[in-house]
Amino acid sequence: AQRTMIVRRLLGLEEVISLAVVDPIRDERGWRFPEPDPVTGATFLSELYLARDPSYEGRYTVPCVWDGVTRRLVTNDFPAITIMMETEFAAYHREGAPDLYPERLRPEIDELNERVYHTVNNGVYKCGFATAQKPYDKAVDALFETLDMLEERLVGRRYLFGDRLTEADVRLYPTLARFDAVYYSHFKCNLRRLVDYPGLWAYARDLYSIAAFGETTNFDHIKRHYYMTQRNVNPSGVVPKGPIMDWDAPHSRD
């Protein structure tokens, strides 16, 4: 969901698309709004799914988009939501907003995003929820092969596609932001930490220094969600204090 929040902020869509944030602790009832959602009146996200389809039996996932005109949930396809904001909402972008999905780069962005999704974004979950050694080994090897590739890619460029932010940077960042705090220990992604990659760690801090990235990164929410919700991985629900990381340290990537 953070990707959606980042793109909304980068493109200046706050006045067009309102935002409701659910509580980071999810129980058997699913995601809960800390206060009733002012747009829909819902207390639980499931109410919006069931309002669209009372027979719905799937998962109630974030992010999702509610249409205030037709009063129905229209999509929970998270990769498509940011692309939709970048293309279909172009008329509402703030002046000077970045083109995060430039037409000439779309095939290359899509190709990189495909690899990053399967081996990094979803790869950490493949590691964390593996119930046998072989699939875990396969997932962790693929994860760090891609991180090694990204480290090398960032040696000669500020962002993944040169000197401009793109959809690819937005897709990668949330996993990097959670890596040392959660995935390294909680999901056994412990060959190396983010801080052990000079290029990726500086790149992540560079992105964090941009308000759309840094101000939507809530480490309290991140840690409480993973360590307190996923009791199959962390039965005690104890939230670790660390790690100590200086996200505001100079990144020197200008």
Helices and strands as residue ranges (DSSP letters): H 2-10, H 46-52, E 65-67, E 72-75, H 78-87, G 90-92, G 103-105, H 106-116, I 117-121, H 123-128, H 133-153, G 154-156, H 167-178, I 179-183, H 184-186, G 194-196, H 198-208, H 211-214, H 219-229
